[in-house]
């Protein structure tokens, strides 16, 4: 049993580290990531699909669930109006299978 404890602990911590539950903050200085919403997918760093169930928003793969409570969120984001002020540019999709990273150099922002 002790031999299983370490791998289980590691697996659970890995899962929670990469979950994508985001909270929209209204003050830029309190956030970890400033986000700009692109109107076309090819300019985005990340294609995002909005999940409506928290448990489906896991992995650093563009599946986001918007939390209403900041303490339950993994990342706080602030939406900016100008692309040059953003850390991350996203595009929303209605198709879950299209979600994912287009620019892997920005992937660390959502870890």
N, C-alpha and C positions, 0 to 999 in steps of 0.2 A: 504493500500500500504506500509506503514512504517513497518507493521508486516512481510512483505515478504522480505524486503530489507536485513535484517540480515541473514536469511537462504540462500538467493541467493548469498550474498557476501561470506559466509562461504563455500558454495558448489563450487564456482568458485575458491577460493583460495586453497581449498583442491585439486581440479583437477590439477591446475597448479603446485602445490608443488610436486606432484608425477609423473609428466610427465617424459619421458625418452628420451629427446633429448640430444644427447651427441656430444661433440666436441673432436676430437683427437688432443691432444697437443703434441708437439715434445720436450718439456722440462719437466722433471719429477717434478721439484720443483714448477711448476705452476698449478699442478692438485690437484683434490680432491680425486681421486681414481686411484690407480695403478692396472692394469688389466693384467692377464696372460690368454692366449688362450690355453685351454686344447684340447687334441686330442681325448679324450674319455669323454662321457657325465657323467659317474658315478663319475668322479673326480672333476667335476665342482660344483661351488656354485650356479651358475645361468646358465640356458639354454636361449640363446638369439636368437631371430628371428629379422632379419633386415627388417624394414618397409621401403617402398620407398615413403610413403606419411607422412608428418609431423603430421597430425591430427590423424593418427592411432596409434601413439606412445604415448599412455597415460596409466597411471597406473604403479605401480612398479611391473610389471609382466614379464619382459624380452622382451618387444617389444621396440626395439631401433630404433631411426631415427638419422642418422648422419648428423649433421649440418655443413655447410661450414663456418659459421660466429659464432665466439665465443660468441658474445652477445646474440644470440638466443638460445644458448644451456643451459640446466639445469645442466649438469655435464660435467666437463672436465676430460678426462681420458688419461692415458699414458700407452701404452703397454710395458710390461717388457718381457725380454727373459727368466727369471728364475722364477719358481713358488714361491720360498721362498721369493722373493722380492715383490710379489703382495699382494694387499689388497683383491682382488676379483679374483676368477678363473671362467672363462666363457667358454661355449661351444656353437658354432653356429649351429643352426638347420635350415633346409629348410622347416620344417613343423611348421606352426604358433601355432597349438594346443599343441605342445610339449614345448613351451616357458614357463619358470617359475622358481621359486626358488627351489633349492634342499637343500640349507642350509639357513634356516630362520634366523640364528644368524647373517648373513651378510647383511640382508635386509636393515638395517639402512644406509649402505654405499651409496645406490642409492636414498635415500629420499631427 
